[in-house]
Amino acid sequence: MRVTLIAAQSLDGFITKHAAPGSDFASSADQVHLRNALAGFDCSVMGAETYRTARTQIRERLTPPRLRTVLTRSPQNFAADTLPGLLEFSSASPAQLLADLSARALRRCALLGGAQIHSLFLNSHLIDELWLTVEPALFGRGTPLLAQATDTRLRLLSQEKLAADTILLKYEVLR
Ligand SMILES: NC(=O)c1ccc[n+]([C@@H]2O[C@H](COP(=O)([O-])OP(=O)(O)OC[C@H]3O[C@@H](n4cnc5c(N)ncnc54)[C@H](OP(=O)(O)O)[C@@H]3O)[C@@H](O)[C@H]2O)c1
């Protein structure tokens, strides 16, 4: 299973603007990029906080064949939202979750936030690539890209201008 973290951040590394949940600060160019990029993945994983923030939009766009899995310590709380094969909730460890997804013949996983889930996978050495959209903004405060300390080295794979001031950077995680 190849895992790619996909996120939009301010130049100073925040995935939310101040205390406001969501990623409304991201440009329309990033939204187009995200939609197109996700077509190349057969599964995605996000944290329950990200799901709670964007629940309505996520549920409106539940098109097969991509399986969305939400990580939560209390999957039973989401029983009413579960749609097997489309939207599932799990308390499995990252390694166990990826093994389960692989056993279902899924091969490419998009990791879609937020900071806690990024760190959980990164510190388990389970992220292969980072695709970061850098928006031309400084927030000073907000939810950081990562919730925990790390010392991860990266190799730049590509840089692309999505719009006049918005850059997409793709990195490989060095193991
Ligand atoms: N700009 C972007 O690209 C971008 C992308 C994604 C998200 N975001 C934003 O980031 C914010 C959310 O980030 P966040 O870091 O606060 O939360 P998060 O990573 O989305 O989710 C945290 C939740 O994940 C669950 N969790 C954490 N560790 C777990 C573990 N070991 N096993 C099982 N479940 C676990 C817990 O859910 P329970 O409490 O249910 O147990 C926890 O509350 C939102 O505002 C969202 O909009 C921005």
The ligand as an SDF file (V2000), in Angstrom:
LIG
                    3D

 48 52  0  0  0  0  0  0  0  0999 V2000
   -5.8030   22.2470    5.2060 N   0  0  0  0  0  0  0  0  0  0  0  0
   -5.9210   20.9460    5.0390 C   0  0  0  0  0  0  0  0  0  0  0  0
   -5.4650   20.3620    4.0390 O   0  0  0  0  0  0  0  0  0  0  0  0
   -6.6230   20.1230    6.0820 C   0  0  0  0  0  0  0  0  0  0  0  0
   -6.7390   18.7430    5.8790 C   0  0  0  0  0  0  0  0  0  0  0  0
   -7.3840   17.9780    6.8440 C   0  0  0  0  0  0  0  0  0  0  0  0
   -7.8950   18.5650    7.9960 C   0  0  0  0  0  0  0  0  0  0  0  0
   -7.7740   19.8970    8.1620 N   0  0  0  0  0  0  0  0  0  0  0  0
   -8.2980   20.5200    9.3870 C   0  0  0  0  0  0  0  0  0  0  0  0
   -7.5880   20.0080   10.5140 O   0  0  0  0  0  0  0  0  0  0  0  0
   -8.4600   20.0190   11.6430 C   0  0  0  0  0  0  0  0  0  0  0  0
   -8.4850   18.6500   12.3000 C   0  0  0  0  0  0  0  0  0  0  0  0
   -7.1890   18.2570   12.6580 O   0  0  0  0  0  0  0  0  0  0  0  0
   -6.9390   17.5870   14.0870 P   0  0  0  0  0  0  0  0  0  0  0  0
   -5.5150   17.2840   14.1810 O   0  0  0  0  0  0  0  0  0  0  0  0
   -7.5790   18.4510   15.1140 O   0  0  0  0  0  0  0  0  0  0  0  0
   -7.8400   16.2610   14.0660 O   0  0  0  0  0  0  0  0  0  0  0  0
   -7.8060   14.9490   13.1290 P   0  0  0  0  0  0  0  0  0  0  0  0
   -6.4120   14.4710   12.9780 O   0  0  0  0  0  0  0  0  0  0  0  0
   -8.6140   15.1800   11.9130 O   0  0  0  0  0  0  0  0  0  0  0  0
   -8.6800   13.9330   14.0200 O   0  0  0  0  0  0  0  0  0  0  0  0
   -8.3510   13.6940   15.3670 C   0  0  0  0  0  0  0  0  0  0  0  0
   -9.2430   12.5670   15.8490 C   0  0  0  0  0  0  0  0  0  0  0  0
   -8.7830   11.3370   15.2980 O   0  0  0  0  0  0  0  0  0  0  0  0
   -9.0410   10.2990   16.2200 C   0  0  0  0  0  0  0  0  0  0  0  0
   -7.7660    9.6820   16.5940 N   0  0  0  0  0  0  0  0  0  0  0  0
   -6.6120   10.2790   16.9650 C   0  0  0  0  0  0  0  0  0  0  0  0
   -5.6740    9.3640   17.2680 N   0  0  0  0  0  0  0  0  0  0  0  0
   -6.2560    8.1660   17.0720 C   0  0  0  0  0  0  0  0  0  0  0  0
   -5.8070    6.8360   17.2200 C   0  0  0  0  0  0  0  0  0  0  0  0
   -4.5590    6.5430   17.6500 N   0  0  0  0  0  0  0  0  0  0  0  0
   -6.6610    5.8340   16.9220 N   0  0  0  0  0  0  0  0  0  0  0  0
   -7.9170    6.1020   16.5240 C   0  0  0  0  0  0  0  0  0  0  0  0
   -8.4010    7.3510   16.3690 N   0  0  0  0  0  0  0  0  0  0  0  0
   -7.5770    8.3600   16.6420 C   0  0  0  0  0  0  0  0  0  0  0  0
   -9.7200   10.9150   17.4350 C   0  0  0  0  0  0  0  0  0  0  0  0
  -11.1190   10.8490   17.1680 O   0  0  0  0  0  0  0  0  0  0  0  0
  -12.2110   10.5880   18.3350 P   0  0  0  0  0  0  0  0  0  0  0  0
  -12.1930   11.8600   19.1380 O   0  0  0  0  0  0  0  0  0  0  0  0
  -13.4860   10.3530   17.6060 O   0  0  0  0  0  0  0  0  0  0  0  0
  -11.7200    9.3930   19.0850 O   0  0  0  0  0  0  0  0  0  0  0  0
   -9.2410   12.3620   17.3560 C   0  0  0  0  0  0  0  0  0  0  0  0
  -10.1070   13.2600   17.9900 O   0  0  0  0  0  0  0  0  0  0  0  0
   -9.8500   20.3840   11.1310 C   0  0  0  0  0  0  0  0  0  0  0  0
  -10.1040   21.7620   11.3860 O   0  0  0  0  0  0  0  0  0  0  0  0
   -9.7360   20.1480    9.6390 C   0  0  0  0  0  0  0  0  0  0  0  0
  -10.6270   20.9220    8.8910 O   0  0  0  0  0  0  0  0  0  0  0  0
   -7.1480   20.6960    7.2370 C   0  0  0  0  0  0  0  0  0  0  0  0
  1  2  1  0
  2  3  2  0
  2  4  1  0
  4  5  1  0
  4 48  2  0
  5  6  2  0
  6  7  1  0
  7  8  2  0
  8  9  1  0
  8 48  1  0
  9 10  1  0
  9 46  1  0
 10 11  1  0
 11 12  1  0
 11 44  1  0
 12 13  1  0
 13 14  1  0
 14 15  2  0
 14 16  1  0
 14 17  1  0
 17 18  1  0
 18 19  2  0
 18 20  1  0
 18 21  1  0
 21 22  1  0
 22 23  1  0
 23 24  1  0
 23 42  1  0
 24 25  1  0
 25 26  1  0
 25 36  1  0
 26 27  1  0
 26 35  1  0
 27 28  2  0
 28 29  1  0
 29 30  1  0
 29 35  2  0
 30 31  1  0
 30 32  2  0
 32 33  1  0
 33 34  2  0
 34 35  1  0
 36 37  1  0
 36 42  1  0
 37 38  1  0
 38 39  2  0
 38 40  1  0
 38 41  1  0
 42 43  1  0
 44 45  1  0
 44 46  1  0
 46 47  1  0
M  CHG  2   8   1  16  -1
M  END
$$$$
